[in-house]
Amino acid sequence: MGHGIVQVVLDTPLDSCFDYLWPAALQAECGAPQPGQVVQVEFGRREIAGLIISSSTHSSYALEKLKPVLAVRAQVPPLGPQWLDMCRFAAAYYQRPLGEVALPALPKNLRAGKALALDKALKKLAKPQANDASPHGAPALNAEQAEASQAILAAQGFAPFLLYGVTGSGKTEVYLQTAAALLARQPEAQVLILVPEINLTPQFEANIRARFPGLALATLHSELAEGERLRNWLAAHLGQARILLGTRMSLLASLPQLALIIIDEEHDPSYKQQEGLRYSARDLAVWRARQLQIPVVLGSATPSLESWQHAQNGRYRLLRLRQRASHAARLPQVGVIDLSRDRAQEGFSGALIAAIRRRLERGEQSLLFLNRRGYAPVLCCEACGWISGCLRCTAHMVLHKPEHRLRCHHCSLELAIPRHCPTCGNIDLQALGRGTQRIEEVLQRIFPEARVLRIDADSTRRKGSAQAAFASVHSGEVDILVGTQMVAKGHDFKRLSLVGILNPDTALFSHDYRASERLFAQLMQVAGRAGRADLGEGSVSEVLLQSRYPQHPLYSALMAHDYEKFAAQLLEERAQACMPPYSYQALLRAEARELQSALDFLQQARSLLPAPGVEILDPIPMTVTRVAHVERAQMLLEAQRRSDLQAFLTPWMTALRGLKSRVKWGLEVDPMDV
């Protein structure tokens, strides 16, 4: 009949695979259809991008009912079968339609069919790119670093490594020199390096470019302009980029010659996508390495319990870096200030103030860490008890004093600070608690001569502002740095000799069973910013932590820099409670205008199918039940074996999609927040 049939996946909910005609005109222009080709098709009344996954000579639908493929992105080589297989695995494991996995992984300008943008990107890439992997100025590795690098390079086939090294032990140097050796011996090979946060990419990119000035490097993260993202994605897809550096989205890029995957700070929760396809880039990276039969390196000073358990039972090979890379660097002394004895004034104990003053006198830097942005968590009226609750959420509105606003960190609602209490008219409203803005204000008052800088999500909203702020710290233009988790990892502050940790106690008694693991990792990471260089005779690098519970085992392990003991205790607790990594979970969330509607939907879902080997817990409201006028509830599923959970989820999801309900719902496999 002159027509072929192609199966095309689209970014649509429910079924995402549809049959289309491959017209004779396209056959003449582009040849036979190939799996992995990006095409333009009509869907309903829209023209959207699709991805060919197969072709055939027949369809289960009548040919006259099929629409033709409108256009093909013929300038771009088809995505490879291994990339398609990775998307299929992710779709099956995370229970999402294939189109919702594959299409969002492509650059927007490629999906949108912007021929001018695509031709412009390809034209730039057509220019010869240097690909010399010879490193410039690489320092000599110490014995532990060299042993780790040699082990990775000697690996044959799939080889997962956990590179466990104390902060400042030179994990980055192991990454770079291992990558250099691999690229030198494999002229076409590509290396993927993942970092957890966007603000870590500029420093890492600068290190790579300085080390390999002749090497083609590309970066991928969500803050890139669409034109740059398309160009970098194409460089990776065409094999021109020898190193691809980026955040979790980079894991889904096409890398036809991928030979090594490196995941820095592998424990970081940022590797788990929290909307749409809720995938773990770390876990999917391990699967991809197995698929390609290549090494994968997971690096951290505080590995996730899942990775640490794999290393303990031999699934991952453990590589240890016990000492800091620089002979002059020493792990800082960690002390806990008992706030019941040294009472804090405006958030600061006397001992911490004295320690900051000593650093100022020596021309050294101090870092004050508080993982709470804004000025104060809540504004209240002491006369009647009114508090600044969000009008749309079951959450408090945070006071942002410099902006003169109350802001909800859940729905982004902003209101002007009231002049008086909305309930009783009292004009004496009080700010309760402290955020980074308030800490900055107090420090400027106590130390007027000091140069104080705050780095958090509010102070770095503008593009490039975070990079500029960190550059000022590195150049010595800052005496006291105040920051959230943005400053806790990946930064090498040479003149920083004091870390003060404010108010960490709130995470000690969280309902989230992962809270202590996350807190310990966070504190170890931020503590590791101190003591990275020899600042001369008399200089002592220390970490001072203010707490009302100084005897808590978590703080004892922190003082001893003993991750291994702390991890062993947590794993024992998890094993006794049958919690991950000794069990496997999925979480079904439901959203509706009325909470009862969400709970009723979950209850209906609970009774849809028998669940052998799977325990389905009672539906409950989420901790923050209402966000932007939407009520939210959840239901947890647990199994002792991953296979039992997956065997149940596949038919259950089919049954769920068949329910007629106005409730919006979504499933997360291996949830991070329960």
DRENGU-367774 format. One line per 10 residues: number of its first residue (from 0); their letters; for each residue x, y, z of C-alpha. Coordinates in Angstrom, 1 decimal, always signed. Layout:
NUM> A> X Y Z | ...
//
This chain:
0> MGHGIVQVVL> +0.0 +0.0 +0.0 | +3.0 +2.3 +0.0 | +2.9 +2.8 +3.7 | +4.9 +1.5 +6.7 | +3.7 +1.5 +10.2 | +5.7 +3.0 +13.1 | +5.1 +2.7 +16.8 | +5.7 +6.1 +18.4 | +5.8 +7.0 +22.1 | +4.5 +10.3 +23.2
10> DTPLDSCFDY> +4.8 +12.3 +26.5 | +1.2 +11.5 +27.5 | -0.3 +9.9 +30.6 | -1.7 +6.4 +30.5 | -1.0 +4.7 +27.1 | +2.0 +6.5 +25.5 | +2.5 +4.3 +22.4 | +0.6 +4.9 +19.2 | +0.6 +3.7 +15.6 | +1.4 +6.1 +12.8
20> LWPAALQAEC> +1.8 +5.8 +9.1 | +5.3 +6.2 +7.6 | +4.4 +8.0 +4.3 | +6.1 +7.3 +1.0 | +7.3 +10.8 +0.9 | +9.3 +10.4 +4.1 | +10.5 +7.0 +2.9 | +11.9 +8.7 -0.2 | +13.4 +11.6 +1.7 | +14.8 +9.8 +4.8
30> GAPQPGQVVQ> +14.7 +6.1 +4.0 | +13.2 +3.5 +6.3 | +12.2 +4.5 +9.8 | +14.6 +3.6 +12.6 | +14.0 +3.1 +16.3 | +15.2 +6.1 +18.2 | +14.3 +8.7 +15.6 | +12.6 +11.9 +16.9 | +9.5 +12.7 +14.8 | +6.7 +15.3 +14.7
40> VEFGRREIAG> +3.2 +13.9 +14.8 | -0.4 +15.1 +15.2 | -2.0 +14.1 +18.5 | -5.5 +15.3 +18.9 | -5.4 +18.9 +17.6 | -1.8 +19.4 +18.5 | +1.5 +18.7 +16.8 | +4.0 +17.2 +19.3 | +7.3 +15.4 +19.3 | +7.4 +11.6 +19.5
50> LIISSSTHSS> +10.0 +8.9 +19.5 | +9.9 +5.9 +17.2 | +10.5 +2.7 +19.1 | +9.7 +0.1 +16.4 | +8.2 -0.4 +12.9 | +6.1 -3.0 +11.2 | +4.0 -3.7 +8.2 | +0.7 -4.0 +9.9 | -1.4 -2.4 +12.7 | -4.3 -3.6 +14.9
60> YALEKLKPVL> -6.1 -0.5 +13.7 | -7.5 +0.2 +10.3 | -5.0 +2.1 +8.1 | -7.5 +4.8 +7.2 | -7.7 +5.7 +10.9 | -4.0 +6.2 +11.3 | -2.4 +9.6 +11.0 | +0.9 +10.1 +9.1 | +4.2 +11.1 +10.7 | +4.6 +14.8 +9.7
70> AVRAQVPPLG> +8.3 +15.3 +10.0 | +11.6 +13.7 +11.1 | +14.5 +15.3 +12.9 | +16.8 +13.8 +10.2 | +19.7 +16.0 +11.2 | +20.1 +14.1 +14.5 | +21.2 +10.4 +14.5 | +18.7 +8.0 +16.1 | +19.0 +7.4 +19.8 | +20.7 +4.1 +20.4
80> PQWLDMCRFA> +19.1 +0.8 +21.4 | +20.9 +0.8 +24.8 | +19.5 +4.2 +25.6 | +16.0 +3.0 +24.7 | +16.4 +0.0 +26.9 | +17.4 +2.2 +29.8 | +14.2 +4.2 +29.3 | +12.2 +1.0 +29.1 | +13.7 -0.2 +32.4 | +13.0 +3.1 +34.1
90> AAYYQRPLGE> +9.5 +3.2 +32.9 | +8.8 -0.4 +34.1 | +10.5 +0.0 +37.5 | +9.1 +3.4 +38.4 | +5.7 +2.5 +36.9 | +5.5 +5.3 +34.3 | +4.6 +5.3 +30.6 | +7.6 +5.0 +28.4 | +6.9 +8.4 +26.7 | +7.0 +10.2 +30.1
100> VALPALPKNL> +10.5 +8.8 +30.6 | +12.0 +9.2 +27.1 | +10.6 +12.5 +25.8 | +11.3 +14.8 +28.8 | +14.9 +13.5 +28.7 | +15.4 +15.3 +25.4 | +16.2 +19.0 +25.0 | +13.1 +21.2 +24.6 | +14.4 +22.7 +21.4 | +14.8 +19.2 +19.9
110> RAGKALALDK> +11.3 +18.2 +20.9 | +9.8 +21.5 +19.8 | +11.1 +21.0 +16.3 | +12.9 +24.4 +16.2 | +14.8 +23.8 +13.0 | +16.8 +27.0 +13.2 | +17.9 +26.3 +16.8 | +18.8 +22.7 +15.8 | +20.8 +23.7 +12.7 | +22.6 +26.5 +14.7
120> ALKKLAKPQA> +23.6 +24.0 +17.4 | +24.8 +21.4 +14.8 | +26.7 +24.1 +13.0 | +28.6 +25.1 +16.1 | +29.4 +21.4 +16.8 | +30.7 +20.9 +13.3 | +33.7 +23.0 +14.2 | +36.7 +20.8 +15.2 | +36.9 +20.3 +18.9 | +40.1 +19.5 +20.7
130> NDASPHGAPA> +40.1 +16.1 +22.4 | +43.4 +15.8 +24.1 | +43.0 +13.9 +27.4 | +46.5 +14.7 +28.6 | +46.2 +16.3 +32.1 | +48.0 +19.5 +33.0 | +49.5 +20.0 +36.4 | +48.0 +16.9 +38.0 | +49.4 +16.5 +41.6 | +50.8 +13.2 +42.6
140> LNAEQAEASQ> +48.3 +10.8 +44.2 | +49.1 +9.5 +47.7 | +49.1 +5.7 +48.2 | +45.4 +5.3 +49.0 | +44.4 +7.5 +46.1 | +46.6 +5.7 +43.7 | +45.4 +2.3 +44.9 | +41.7 +3.4 +44.4 | +42.4 +4.7 +40.9 | +44.3 +1.6 +39.8
150> AILAAQGFAP> +41.5 -0.6 +41.1 | +38.9 +1.2 +39.0 | +41.1 +1.2 +35.9 | +41.8 -2.5 +36.3 | +38.1 -3.4 +36.5 | +36.7 -5.6 +33.7 | +33.0 -5.3 +32.8 | +30.4 -4.2 +35.4 | +32.2 -3.1 +38.6 | +30.5 -1.0 +41.2
160> FLLYGVTGSG> +32.9 +0.8 +43.6 | +32.1 +2.8 +46.8 | +34.8 +5.4 +47.2 | +34.5 +6.1 +50.9 | +36.9 +8.9 +52.0 | +36.9 +11.5 +54.8 | +36.1 +15.1 +53.7 | +39.2 +16.6 +52.0 | +40.7 +13.2 +51.2 | +41.0 +13.9 +47.5
170> KTEVYLQTAA> +38.1 +12.0 +46.0 | +37.9 +14.6 +43.2 | +41.5 +14.0 +42.3 | +40.8 +10.2 +42.1 | +37.9 +10.9 +39.7 | +40.0 +13.2 +37.5 | +43.1 +11.1 +37.2 | +41.1 +7.9 +36.7 | +39.1 +9.6 +34.0 | +42.3 +10.9 +32.4
180> ALLARQPEAQ> +43.9 +7.5 +32.2 | +40.7 +5.9 +30.9 | +40.2 +8.5 +28.2 | +43.9 +8.3 +27.2 | +43.7 +4.6 +26.6 | +40.3 +4.6 +24.9 | +40.3 +7.5 +22.4 | +36.5 +7.3 +21.7 | +35.4 +6.8 +25.3 | +33.1 +9.1 +27.3
190> VLILVPEINL> +32.9 +9.7 +31.0 | +29.8 +10.8 +32.9 | +30.3 +12.7 +36.2 | +27.2 +13.5 +38.3 | +27.1 +16.1 +41.1 | +24.1 +16.6 +43.3 | +23.5 +20.3 +43.0 | +23.7 +22.9 +40.3 | +25.9 +25.2 +42.4 | +28.6 +22.6 +42.5
200> TPQFEANIRA> +29.0 +22.4 +38.7 | +30.9 +25.7 +38.1 | +33.7 +24.7 +40.5 | +33.9 +21.1 +39.1 | +33.8 +22.4 +35.6 | +36.6 +24.9 +36.3 | +38.7 +22.1 +37.7 | +38.2 +19.9 +34.7 | +38.9 +22.7 +32.2 | +42.1 +23.7 +34.0
210> RFPGLALATL> +43.2 +20.1 +34.2 | +42.2 +19.1 +30.6 | +42.4 +22.3 +28.5 | +42.3 +20.3 +25.3 | +39.4 +18.0 +26.2 | +35.8 +18.5 +24.9 | +33.6 +18.9 +28.0 | +29.8 +19.4 +28.2 | +27.6 +20.3 +31.1 | +23.9 +19.6 +31.6
220> HSELAEGERL> +21.6 +21.0 +34.3 | +18.3 +22.8 +34.5 | +19.6 +26.3 +34.7 | +21.2 +26.2 +31.2 | +19.5 +28.2 +28.4 | +17.7 +26.0 +26.0 | +20.1 +26.7 +23.2 | +23.1 +25.7 +25.3 | +21.3 +22.7 +26.7 | +20.6 +21.5 +23.1
230> RNWLAAHLGQ> +24.2 +22.1 +22.1 | +25.6 +20.2 +25.0 | +23.2 +17.3 +24.7 | +24.1 +17.0 +21.0 | +27.8 +17.0 +21.9 | +27.2 +14.1 +24.2 | +24.9 +12.3 +21.8 | +27.3 +12.7 +18.8 | +30.2 +11.4 +20.9 | +32.1 +14.7 +20.7
240> ARILLGTRMS> +32.0 +15.5 +24.4 | +34.5 +13.2 +26.2 | +33.2 +14.2 +29.6 | +29.6 +15.1 +30.5 | +29.3 +16.9 +33.8 | +25.9 +17.6 +35.4 | +23.1 +17.0 +37.8 | +20.7 +14.0 +37.9 | +19.2 +14.9 +34.5 | +22.5 +14.1 +32.9
250> LLASLPQLAL> +22.0 +10.4 +33.7 | +19.3 +10.3 +31.1 | +21.5 +11.8 +28.3 | +22.5 +9.8 +25.3 | +26.2 +8.8 +25.6 | +27.0 +6.2 +22.9 | +30.6 +5.6 +24.0 | +30.0 +5.7 +27.8 | +32.8 +3.9 +29.6 | +32.8 +5.2 +33.2
260> IIIDEEHDPS> +30.2 +6.7 +35.5 | +31.2 +8.7 +38.6 | +28.6 +9.9 +41.2 | +30.0 +12.4 +43.6 | +28.3 +12.8 +47.0 | +26.2 +9.7 +46.2 | +24.3 +9.9 +49.4 | +22.7 +13.2 +48.6 | +18.9 +13.2 +48.4 | +19.0 +15.6 +45.4
270> YKQQEGLRYS> +19.7 +12.6 +43.2 | +16.1 +11.6 +43.7 | +13.7 +13.4 +41.4 | +10.7 +14.6 +43.3 | +8.2 +15.3 +40.5 | +7.2 +13.6 +37.3 | +9.3 +10.6 +36.9 | +10.5 +10.1 +40.5 | +13.7 +8.3 +39.7 | +16.9 +7.9 +41.6
280> ARDLAVWRAR> +19.8 +8.9 +39.4 | +22.2 +7.0 +41.6 | +20.3 +3.8 +41.4 | +19.6 +4.1 +37.7 | +23.3 +4.9 +37.1 | +24.2 +1.6 +38.7 | +21.7 -0.2 +36.5 | +23.1 +1.6 +33.4 | +26.7 +0.6 +34.3 | +25.5 -3.0 +34.6
290> QLQIPVVLGS> +23.7 -2.7 +31.2 | +26.9 -1.4 +29.5 | +29.3 -3.6 +31.6 | +31.4 -0.6 +32.7 | +32.7 +0.6 +36.1 | +30.6 +3.0 +38.3 | +32.1 +4.9 +41.2 | +30.0 +6.1 +44.1 | +31.9 +8.6 +46.2 | +31.1 +10.0 +49.6
300> ATPSLESWQH> +32.4 +10.8 +53.0 | +29.0 +9.7 +54.4 | +27.6 +7.0 +52.1 | +23.9 +6.2 +52.0 | +23.0 +3.3 +54.1 | +21.9 +1.4 +51.0 | +25.4 +1.8 +49.4 | +27.2 +1.1 +52.7 | +25.2 -2.2 +53.1 | +26.1 -3.2 +49.5
310> AQNGRYRLLR> +29.8 -2.6 +50.3 | +29.5 -4.6 +53.5 | +28.0 -7.6 +51.9 | +30.3 -7.5 +48.9 | +28.0 -6.2 +46.2 | +30.1 -3.1 +45.9 | +33.9 -3.0 +46.3 | +34.9 -0.6 +49.1 | +37.8 +1.8 +48.4 | +38.9 +3.7 +51.5
320> LRQRASHAAR> +40.6 +7.1 +51.7 | +41.4 +7.5 +55.4 | +43.5 +10.7 +55.4 | +43.2 +14.1 +54.0 | +45.0 +14.5 +50.7 | +47.1 +17.5 +51.8 | +49.8 +16.7 +54.4 | +49.2 +20.1 +56.0 | +45.4 +19.5 +56.3 | +43.9 +18.0 +59.4
330> LPQVGVIDLS> +40.4 +16.9 +60.3 | +38.9 +19.6 +62.6 | +38.3 +19.2 +66.3 | +34.6 +18.8 +66.9 | +33.1 +20.1 +70.1 | +29.6 +20.3 +71.4 | +28.5 +23.4 +73.3 | +25.9 +22.5 +76.0 | +23.3 +25.2 +75.8 | +21.9 +24.4 +79.2
340> RDRAQEGFSG> +25.2 +25.7 +80.6 | +26.3 +28.3 +78.1 | +22.9 +29.9 +77.3 | +22.6 +31.3 +73.8 | +22.0 +35.0 +73.3 | +20.3 +35.8 +70.0 | +21.2 +32.3 +68.8 | +24.9 +32.4 +69.8 | +26.6 +30.9 +72.9 | +29.5 +32.8 +74.5
350> ALIAAIRRRL> +32.0 +30.1 +73.4 | +31.0 +30.4 +69.8 | +31.2 +34.2 +69.8 | +34.7 +34.0 +71.3 | +35.7 +31.5 +68.7 | +34.5 +33.7 +65.8 | +36.4 +36.7 +67.3 | +39.6 +34.7 +67.5 | +39.3 +33.9 +63.7 | +38.7 +37.6 +62.9
360> ERGEQSLLFL> +41.9 +38.5 +64.8 | +43.9 +36.0 +62.9 | +42.4 +36.9 +59.5 | +40.8 +33.5 +59.1 | +37.2 +32.7 +58.0 | +34.3 +31.3 +59.9 | +31.2 +29.5 +58.6 | +27.9 +29.5 +60.5 | +25.6 +26.8 +59.3 | +21.8 +26.9 +59.8
370> NRRGYAPVLC> +19.6 +24.9 +57.4 | +16.7 +27.3 +57.7 | +16.4 +30.3 +55.3 | +14.4 +33.4 +55.9 | +14.5 +35.7 +59.0 | +12.3 +33.7 +61.3 | +10.1 +30.6 +60.8 | +7.0 +32.3 +62.1 | +5.6 +35.7 +63.1 | +3.2 +35.6 +66.1
380> CEACGWISGC> +1.1 +37.8 +68.4 | +1.8 +37.1 +72.1 | -1.4 +38.9 +73.1 | -3.9 +36.5 +71.4 | -1.7 +33.7 +70.0 | -2.1 +34.4 +66.3 | +0.6 +33.0 +64.1 | +1.5 +33.6 +60.5 | -0.2 +30.6 +58.9 | -0.4 +30.2 +55.2
390> LRCTAHMVLH> -3.9 +30.9 +53.7 | -3.5 +28.1 +51.3 | -1.4 +25.5 +53.2 | -1.2 +23.8 +56.6 | +2.1 +25.5 +57.1 | +3.5 +28.7 +58.6 | +4.5 +31.6 +56.5 | +8.2 +32.4 +57.0 | +9.2 +36.0 +57.8 | +11.6 +37.4 +55.2
400> KPEHRLRCHH> +12.6 +40.7 +56.8 | +14.8 +42.3 +54.1 | +12.1 +41.8 +51.6 | +9.4 +42.9 +54.0 | +7.4 +39.8 +53.2 | +5.8 +36.7 +54.6 | +6.5 +33.8 +52.3 | +5.2 +30.2 +52.2 | +8.0 +27.8 +51.2 | +5.4 +25.3 +50.0
410> CSLELAIPRH> +3.1 +27.2 +47.7 | +5.2 +30.4 +47.3 | +2.4 +32.7 +48.4 | +3.8 +36.1 +49.5 | +2.1 +38.7 +51.7 | +3.2 +42.0 +53.1 | +4.2 +41.9 +56.8 | +1.1 +43.0 +58.7 | +1.3 +46.3 +60.7 | -0.8 +44.8 +63.5
420> CPTCGNIDLQ> -2.3 +41.5 +64.5 | -5.1 +40.5 +62.1 | -7.0 +39.0 +65.1 | -6.7 +41.5 +68.0 | -5.0 +44.5 +66.5 | -1.9 +44.3 +68.7 | +1.0 +46.1 +67.0 | +3.8 +44.3 +68.9 | +4.3 +41.2 +66.7 | +7.2 +38.9 +67.5
430> ALGRGTQRIE> +9.5 +36.9 +65.2 | +9.9 +33.4 +66.7 | +13.0 +31.3 +65.9 | +15.9 +32.2 +63.6 | +16.7 +31.8 +60.0 | +19.8 +32.7 +58.0 | +18.7 +36.3 +57.5 | +18.4 +36.9 +61.3 | +21.7 +35.2 +62.0 | +23.3 +37.5 +59.4
440> EVLQRIFPEA> +21.8 +40.6 +61.1 | +23.0 +39.5 +64.5 | +26.5 +38.9 +63.3 | +26.7 +42.3 +61.6 | +25.7 +43.9 +64.9 | +28.1 +41.9 +67.1 | +31.0 +42.2 +64.6 | +30.5 +45.5 +62.7 | +34.1 +45.3 +61.4 | +33.6 +41.9 +59.8
450> RVLRIDADST> +32.6 +41.2 +56.2 | +29.5 +39.0 +56.5 | +28.0 +37.1 +53.6 | +24.9 +35.0 +53.5 | +24.5 +32.2 +50.9 | +21.1 +30.5 +50.6 | +18.3 +30.1 +48.1 | +17.1 +33.6 +48.7 | +20.4 +35.4 +48.2 | +21.3 +33.4 +45.1
460> RRKGSAQAAF> +18.1 +33.6 +43.0 | +19.7 +35.5 +40.1 | +21.6 +33.5 +37.5 | +25.3 +33.5 +38.4 | +24.9 +35.0 +41.8 | +25.8 +31.7 +43.6 | +29.0 +31.4 +41.6 | +29.9 +35.0 +42.3 | +29.2 +34.6 +46.0 | +31.4 +31.5 +46.3
470> ASVHSGEVDI> +34.1 +33.2 +44.4 | +34.2 +36.0 +46.9 | +34.6 +33.5 +49.7 | +37.5 +31.8 +47.9 | +39.2 +35.1 +47.2 | +39.2 +36.0 +50.9 | +36.7 +38.9 +50.6 | +34.5 +37.3 +53.3 | +35.3 +36.9 +57.0 | +32.1 +35.2 +58.1
480> LVGTQMVAKG> +29.9 +33.1 +55.9 | +26.3 +32.3 +56.8 | +24.7 +29.5 +54.9 | +22.3 +26.6 +54.5 | +23.1 +23.2 +53.0 | +24.3 +25.0 +49.8 | +27.6 +25.6 +51.6 | +27.8 +22.2 +53.2 | +29.5 +20.2 +50.5 | +31.9 +20.3 +47.6
490> HDFKRLSLVG> +33.6 +23.6 +48.4 | +37.3 +23.9 +49.3 | +37.6 +27.1 +51.5 | +41.3 +27.4 +52.2 | +41.1 +30.0 +54.9 | +38.2 +28.5 +56.8 | +39.1 +27.3 +60.3 | +35.8 +27.5 +62.2 | +32.4 +25.9 +61.5 | +29.6 +26.8 +63.9
500> ILNPDTALFS> +26.5 +24.7 +63.7 | +23.3 +26.3 +65.0 | +20.2 +24.5 +66.1 | +20.7 +21.0 +64.7 | +18.5 +19.4 +67.5 | +15.2 +19.7 +65.7 | +16.1 +16.8 +63.3 | +17.0 +14.5 +66.2 | +13.3 +13.7 +67.0 | +11.8 +13.7 +63.5
510> HDYRASERLF> +9.1 +11.2 +62.6 | +11.1 +10.5 +59.4 | +13.2 +7.4 +60.0 | +15.8 +8.8 +57.6 | +16.3 +12.0 +59.6 | +19.2 +10.9 +61.7 | +21.1 +9.5 +58.6 | +20.6 +12.8 +56.8 | +21.5 +14.9 +59.8 | +24.7 +13.0 +60.4
520> AQLMQVAGRA> +25.7 +13.3 +56.7 | +24.9 +17.0 +56.6 | +26.9 +17.7 +59.8 | +29.9 +15.6 +58.7 | +29.9 +17.4 +55.3 | +29.7 +20.9 +56.7 | +32.3 +20.1 +59.4 | +34.6 +19.0 +56.6 | +34.8 +22.5 +55.2 | +37.2 +23.4 +58.0
530> GRADLGEGSV> +40.9 +22.5 +58.3 | +41.6 +22.1 +54.6 | +44.9 +24.0 +54.6 | +47.7 +24.8 +57.0 | +47.0 +28.4 +58.2 | +50.2 +28.7 +60.3 | +51.4 +28.2 +63.8 | +48.7 +28.7 +66.4 | +45.8 +28.1 +64.0 | +43.3 +25.4 +65.2
540> SEVLLQSRYP> +40.5 +24.2 +62.9 | +37.4 +23.3 +64.9 | +33.7 +22.7 +64.6 | +31.5 +23.9 +67.4 | +28.0 +22.5 +67.6 | +25.4 +24.1 +69.9 | +22.9 +21.6 +71.4 | +20.7 +21.0 +74.3 | +21.4 +17.3 +74.0 | +25.2 +17.1 +74.0
550> QHPLYSALMA> +25.3 +13.4 +75.0 | +23.3 +12.3 +72.0 | +25.0 +9.3 +70.2 | +24.9 +11.1 +66.9 | +27.0 +13.9 +68.2 | +29.4 +11.5 +69.9 | +30.0 +9.8 +66.5 | +30.4 +13.2 +64.9 | +33.0 +14.2 +67.4 | +35.0 +11.0 +66.7
560> HDYEKFAAQL> +34.5 +11.4 +62.9 | +33.3 +7.8 +63.1 | +30.8 +7.3 +60.3 | +31.4 +3.5 +60.3 | +30.2 +3.0 +63.9 | +27.2 +5.3 +63.4 | +26.2 +3.5 +60.1 | +26.5 +0.1 +61.9 | +24.1 +1.3 +64.6 | +21.6 +2.6 +62.1
570> LEERAQACMP> +21.7 -0.5 +60.0 | +21.1 -2.6 +63.1 | +18.0 -0.5 +64.0 | +16.7 -0.7 +60.4 | +17.2 -4.5 +60.4 | +15.2 -4.8 +63.6 | +12.4 -2.6 +62.3 | +12.5 -4.2 +58.8 | +13.0 -0.8 +57.2 | +15.0 +0.0 +54.1
580> PYSYQALLRA> +17.5 -1.2 +53.1 | +16.1 -4.4 +54.6 | +12.7 -3.9 +52.9 | +11.3 -2.2 +49.8 | +8.7 +0.5 +49.7 | +6.4 +2.3 +47.3 | +4.2 +5.3 +48.2 | +0.8 +6.1 +46.7 | -0.1 +9.8 +47.1 | -3.5 +11.3 +46.4
590> EARELQSALD> -4.7 +14.9 +46.1 | -8.2 +16.3 +46.2 | -10.2 +19.4 +47.2 | -11.5 +17.4 +50.2 | -9.2 +15.3 +52.4 | -11.8 +12.6 +52.7 | -12.0 +12.2 +48.9 | -8.2 +11.5 +48.9 | -8.5 +9.1 +51.8 | -11.4 +7.3 +50.2
600> FLQQARSLLP> -9.5 +6.9 +46.9 | -6.6 +5.4 +48.7 | -8.8 +3.0 +50.6 | -10.4 +1.9 +47.3 | -6.9 +1.4 +45.9 | -6.0 -0.7 +48.9 | -8.7 -3.2 +48.2 | -8.3 -3.5 +44.4 | -6.1 -6.6 +44.2 | -4.7 -9.3 +46.4
610> APGVEILDPI> -1.2 -8.3 +47.5 | +0.8 -11.5 +48.2 | +4.1 -10.6 +50.0 | +3.2 -6.9 +50.2 | +1.8 -5.1 +53.2 | -0.4 -2.1 +52.4 | -0.6 +0.3 +55.4 | -3.6 +2.5 +56.2 | -4.1 +5.7 +54.3 | -3.1 +8.8 +56.3
620> PMTVTRVAHV> -2.9 +12.5 +55.7 | +0.5 +13.8 +54.7 | +2.5 +15.8 +57.2 | +1.8 +19.0 +55.3 | -1.8 +18.1 +54.5 | -2.8 +21.1 +52.5 | -0.7 +22.8 +49.8 | -2.2 +25.6 +47.6 | -5.8 +24.6 +48.7 | -5.2 +21.0 +47.7
630> ERAQMLLEAQ> -5.6 +18.3 +50.4 | -3.0 +15.5 +50.4 | -2.9 +11.9 +51.7 | -0.6 +8.9 +51.2 | -0.5 +5.1 +51.6 | +2.7 +3.1 +52.1 | +3.4 -0.3 +50.6 | +6.2 -2.5 +52.0 | +7.7 -5.8 +51.0 | +10.6 -7.9 +52.1
640> RRSDLQAFLT> +11.6 -8.7 +48.5 | +11.8 -6.2 +45.7 | +10.5 -8.8 +43.3 | +7.3 -9.2 +45.3 | +6.7 -5.4 +45.3 | +7.3 -5.1 +41.6 | +5.1 -8.1 +40.7 | +2.2 -6.5 +42.6 | +2.8 -2.9 +41.3 | +2.5 -3.7 +37.6
650> PWMTALRGLK> -1.1 -5.1 +37.6 | -2.1 -2.8 +40.4 | -1.2 +0.3 +38.4 | -3.2 -1.0 +35.5 | -6.2 -1.4 +37.8 | -5.6 +2.1 +39.3 | -5.6 +3.7 +35.9 | -9.0 +2.1 +35.3 | -10.6 +3.8 +38.2 | -12.9 +6.6 +37.4
660> SRVKWGLEVD> -12.0 +9.3 +39.9 | -11.3 +13.0 +40.0 | -8.6 +12.5 +42.6 | -5.1 +13.2 +41.3 | -2.7 +10.5 +42.3 | +0.9 +9.3 +41.7 | +3.1 +6.5 +42.8 | +6.7 +6.7 +44.0 | +8.9 +3.7 +44.1 | +11.7 +3.7 +46.7
670> PMDV> +10.4 +6.9 +48.3 | +12.8 +9.2 +50.1 | +10.2 +11.0 +52.3 | +7.6 +8.7 +54.0
//
